[in-house]
Amino acid sequence: MFDPQRFKDLFLPFHGHLYRTAYRLLNNGSHAEDVVQDVFVKLWSMRDKLGTVKNLEAYATTVTRNLCLDILRSGAYKASLNGVSVSELSTAGTSTEYMDHKDSLHQIVKLVETLPERQKELFKMRYFNELSLEEIRQLTGLNPVNIRVQLSRALKNVKEQFEKQNSHEKK
């Protein structure tokens, strides 16, 4: 259905939008670029089936979102996220304060990993990737009320577990 030139003419204009979508989810330029390349490869490999798609940009955006969510769920990404989150912690007044903040952040990242999958995904989108509730709604297709409820439960769970662990350490 699509020859190479027609495919490029139709899909390359979406590159910027797809990159921004991937970057908002992954918060990493090189990962976002890799995802966009993977999206184009995937779309090219299924070009014969794309004739029935009514909105190619929306379809490409959905493919991008799904690939990003797969990456966010992957063990390798989780491990790199833990390292990046801790290393990007802004400096505190003293080295002792810095170490305390670093330890607390590391502890929180570990607690987030124990959340149910949906809560963990939404928590990372909102607080690690700093997506708005509207952006999360667009990416997940979830009802805004459901998103807020899930985020509230996730925050409550992380806070309770954090306080519980820290109260035991101080005794």
N, C-alpha and C positions, 0 to 999 in steps of 0.2 A: 504494500500500500504506500509506504513512504520510501522514496529514494533518498540517498544521503543529503542532497541539496534541500529538498523539501523538509526533511527532518530538521536540518540545521536552521532553516528559515523559521520553522514553527517553534522550536524549543530553545534555541540559544537566547532569544529575548527574555526568557524566564530566568536566566542564570542569576542575575542580581537578586531577584526575589527569593529564589531557592537558597542562595548563599546566606541571605539575611535570616531566613527561616532556620536554617541549620545552625548558624552562628548564635542566634538567640537561645536555641536549645542546648548547644554544646559549649558555648562560651569559649570557643577555641577556633581560630582562623584556619589553621591547617586541617583540623578535623572536619570543619565545615566544607572546605574546598574538596576534600576527599569524598565526602558524602555527595556533594553535587556531581562530581565525576561518576560516582557509583550510580546515581540516579539516571544520568544520561546513558550510561551503559545498559542499565536495566530497561529503560524506555526503548533504546535501540533494539535490544534483544526481543522485545515484545511488540515491535512496531506494526506487525501484521494484525495485532488485536486492537490497536488504538483507534481504528476507524469508527468504532462504536462509541468512543468516549466523546461526550458532548462538550466538556470544558477541560481542555488539555492542561491549562495552567493549574486548575484546582487538582487535577489528577496528579500532576508532577509534584505539587505541594504536598499532597497526601503521601506519596511515595517518599519524599524527603523526610517528612515528619516520622513516618514509620521506621525508616533507616536510622534516624537519630534516636528514636526511642529504643531500638534494638541496641545501639551503642551504649546508651545510658544504662541499660540493664546488664551490659556485659561486665564480666569480672575484671577484665583488663582496664576498662574505663573507670570502674569503681576504685581500683587501686591507684590509678593516676590521679583521680579526683581527690583522694585522701591526701596525697602528697602535695598537690597544688593548693588545696584549701589551707593546709597548715603553713606552707611556705609563703603564701600571699597574705598572711595575717599582718595587719598594719602594726608598726612598731609601737610599743607602749613606753611609758616613761622610764622604767628601769628594766634591767635584764630579768629580775625576779618577776616583775609584773608581766613581762613579755612571755616568759616561760609558763606562768600560770595561765595566761590567755591562750597560749599555744596548746597547752595540755587540755584546757577546757574545750577548745575548738575541736581537737582531735577526738575527745570523748563524745562530743555532740555528733560529729560525723559518724562515729561508730554506732551511736544510738539511732541515727537516721537509717542506717543499714538494717536495723532490726525491725523497722516498721513494716506493716503489710505492704505488698508490692504497689498497690494503687496510691496509698498515702506517701510512700517513699518517692514515687515518681512525681507526684504533685508537689511535695515538699522541695525536692531538688529544683523543679522548674521555677517555683516561686522564690525560694530563698537562696539557692546557689546560682541559678541562672538569671534571677531577678526579672522574671516574666510577669506581666500584669495578669490579673484574673481574666481579662478579655483574651489575651494571647493564649493563655492556658485553655480557655474554652474553645478557641478556634483550633488549637492543636489536638485537643483530646476529644472534642465533641460533647463533653460533659456539661450538664446543667450548671450554671453559676452557683446556685444554692448548694448543689452537691459538692462542688469544688471547695466552697467555703467550709462546709461541714467536715469534709475530709482533711482539709488543712488545719482546722481547729482541733480535730482529734489527734492529728499527728503532732501538733505543737504541745498539746496537753500531755501526750504520751512521752515525748522527748523531755519535757520539763520535769514531769514526775520522776522519770527514770534518772535524770541528771541529778535532781535533788536527793533522791534516794541513795545514789552512789556516793555523792559528796557528803551526805550526813553520816554514812558509815565510815568514810575515810577520816572524818574529823573526830570520831569517838576513840 
